Amino acid sequence: MAGKRTASIAVAVSFFLLFGCGGRTDEARQYVERADQLHAESDKTAIGTRETRRALVKAFVENDVGGLLAREGEVQILLQGLDKLSSQLDRAVTAYKKVDSLEDAEEYKKYAELKLEAISKEKEMLALGKSMALNVASFIADIKAGKQFDLQQLVRDATRNITRLDKYEDEVAALERKARIYARQNDLFD
């Protein structure tokens, strides 16, 4: 009888060790896969905002006040897109952070940490982009109200901020690349 009990306990422990530990890893994988999906959705939104931003920058660089006025609606669409992007990034952050509560999922935690670092940079970039869009909206409102404006100063500010946005994009791309390499090296996904 004691032999059967010992054998039963050994089988139960084996199943627990075999399947119980993997359960947390599977759960972690599901969390990061869902977070990756949410993050991918934000990438689609970001592409649209980038295209609008480029059109606005072109009008600035060319000192095309009429072009800026004609793009007033695009500025509002850009602001809405930036708000949507912020919300999407927040949902991805929440999903990545779920991995923190799991045990025995260190590789997925490290991956999530890398993705969170990239999103943090994206959020900084987003805040700068929103500030720029609000400045453009204010500039357009001033023009329409007949107020004096300093287009050259606005162009200088925009140029400086575009350089900062480019730097953020490079940093985000590097962090994303680092996360992909880490995932591949640790066989996190099929």
C-alpha positions in Angstrom: 0.0 0.0 0.0 2.8 2.4 0.9 4.4 1.6 -2.5 1.3 2.6 -4.4 0.9 5.8 -2.4 4.5 6.7 -3.1 4.1 6.0 -6.8 0.9 8.0 -6.9 2.6 11.0 -5.2 5.5 10.7 -7.5 3.2 10.7 -10.6 1.3 13.7 -9.2 4.5 15.6 -8.5 5.8 14.8 -11.9 2.6 16.1 -13.6 2.7 19.2 -11.5 6.3 19.9 -12.4 5.7 19.0 -16.0 2.5 20.9 -16.5 2.2 23.2 -13.6 5.3 25.3 -14.3 4.5 25.5 -17.9 1.1 26.9 -17.1 2.7 30.2 -15.9 4.9 30.3 -19.0 1.9 29.7 -21.2 0.0 32.4 -19.4 2.9 34.8 -19.7 3.1 34.1 -23.4 -0.6 34.7 -23.9 -0.2 38.1 -22.0 2.7 39.3 -24.1 1.1 38.0 -27.4 -2.1 40.0 -26.5 0.1 43.0 -25.6 2.0 42.7 -28.9 -1.4 42.7 -30.7 -2.4 45.9 -28.9 0.9 47.5 -29.6 0.6 46.5 -33.3 -2.7 48.3 -33.4 -1.0 51.5 -32.1 1.6 51.1 -34.9 -1.1 51.4 -37.5 -2.5 54.5 -35.9 1.0 55.9 -35.7 1.6 55.5 -39.4 -1.4 57.7 -40.1 -0.3 60.4 -37.7 3.2 60.4 -39.2 1.9 61.0 -42.7 -0.2 64.0 -41.4 2.8 65.3 -39.5 5.0 65.2 -42.6 2.5 67.2 -44.6 2.3 69.8 -41.8 6.1 70.0 -41.6 6.4 70.4 -45.3 4.0 73.4 -45.1 6.1 74.9 -42.3 9.4 74.4 -44.0 8.1 76.0 -47.2 6.7 78.9 -45.1 3.3 78.1 -46.7 0.9 79.9 -44.4 -2.0 79.2 -46.8 -1.0 75.5 -46.8 -1.2 75.5 -43.0 -4.6 77.1 -43.0 -5.8 74.6 -45.6 -4.6 71.8 -43.3 -6.6 73.0 -40.2 -8.8 70.0 -40.4 -5.8 67.7 -40.6 -4.4 69.2 -37.4 -7.7 68.3 -35.6 -7.5 64.8 -37.1 -3.9 64.5 -36.0 -4.8 65.5 -32.4 -7.6 62.9 -32.4 -5.2 60.3 -33.8 -2.6 61.1 -31.1 -5.3 60.7 -28.4 -6.3 57.3 -29.9 -2.6 56.3 -30.0 -2.1 57.2 -26.4 -5.1 55.1 -25.4 -3.8 52.2 -27.4 -0.4 52.4 -25.9 -2.0 52.5 -22.4 -3.9 49.3 -23.1 -0.6 47.6 -24.3 1.2 48.8 -21.2 -1.6 47.2 -19.0 -1.3 43.9 -20.9 2.5 43.8 -20.7 2.4 44.6 -16.9 0.3 41.5 -16.3 3.4 39.4 -16.8 5.0 40.9 -13.7 2.7 39.1 -11.4 3.6 35.6 -12.7 6.3 33.4 -11.3 8.5 31.2 -13.5 8.2 33.4 -16.5 11.4 35.4 -16.3 12.1 35.4 -20.1 8.6 36.8 -20.8 9.1 39.4 -18.0 12.3 40.5 -19.6 10.7 40.7 -23.0 7.8 42.7 -21.5 10.3 45.0 -19.8 11.9 45.8 -23.1 8.6 46.5 -24.8 7.5 48.7 -21.9 10.8 50.7 -22.3 10.0 51.2 -26.0 6.5 52.2 -25.2 7.7 54.7 -22.6 9.8 56.4 -25.3 6.8 56.3 -27.7 4.8 58.1 -25.0 7.5 60.8 -24.7 7.4 61.1 -28.5 3.7 61.2 -28.5 3.7 64.0 -25.9 6.1 66.1 -28.0 4.0 65.4 -31.1 0.9 66.5 -29.4 2.5 69.7 -28.1 3.7 70.5 -31.7 0.2 69.8 -33.1 -1.4 72.1 -30.4 1.2 74.8 -31.3 0.2 74.5 -35.0 -3.5 74.7 -34.0 -2.8 77.8 -32.0 -0.8 79.3 -34.8 -3.7 78.7 -37.3 -6.2 80.3 -34.8 -3.9 83.3 -34.5 -3.7 83.7 -38.3 -7.5 83.4 -38.6 -7.9 86.0 -35.8 -5.6 88.4 -37.6 -3.0 88.4 -34.9 0.7 88.9 -35.6 2.8 85.8 -35.7 6.4 84.9 -36.0 6.5 82.2 -38.6 10.3 82.0 -38.4 10.3 81.3 -34.7 7.6 78.6 -35.2 9.7 77.0 -38.0 12.8 77.0 -35.7 10.9 75.4 -32.9 9.3 72.9 -35.3 12.7 72.0 -36.8 14.2 71.5 -33.3 11.3 69.3 -32.3 11.4 67.3 -35.5 15.0 66.5 -34.7 13.9 65.3 -31.3 11.1 63.2 -32.8 13.5 61.6 -35.2 15.8 60.8 -32.2 12.8 59.2 -30.3 11.9 57.2 -33.4 15.5 55.9 -33.6 15.5 55.0 -29.9 12.1 53.2 -30.2 13.3 51.3 -33.2 16.4 50.2 -31.4 14.4 49.0 -28.3 12.0 47.1 -30.5 14.9 45.5 -32.3 16.4 44.5 -29.0 13.1 43.0 -27.9 12.7 41.0 -31.1 16.3 39.7 -30.8 15.7 38.7 -27.2 12.5 36.9 -28.1 14.2 35.0 -30.9 17.2 34.1 -28.8 15.0 32.8 -26.0 12.4 31.0 -28.3 9.6 32.9 -26.8 7.3 32.6 -29.9 7.0 30.1 -32.6 
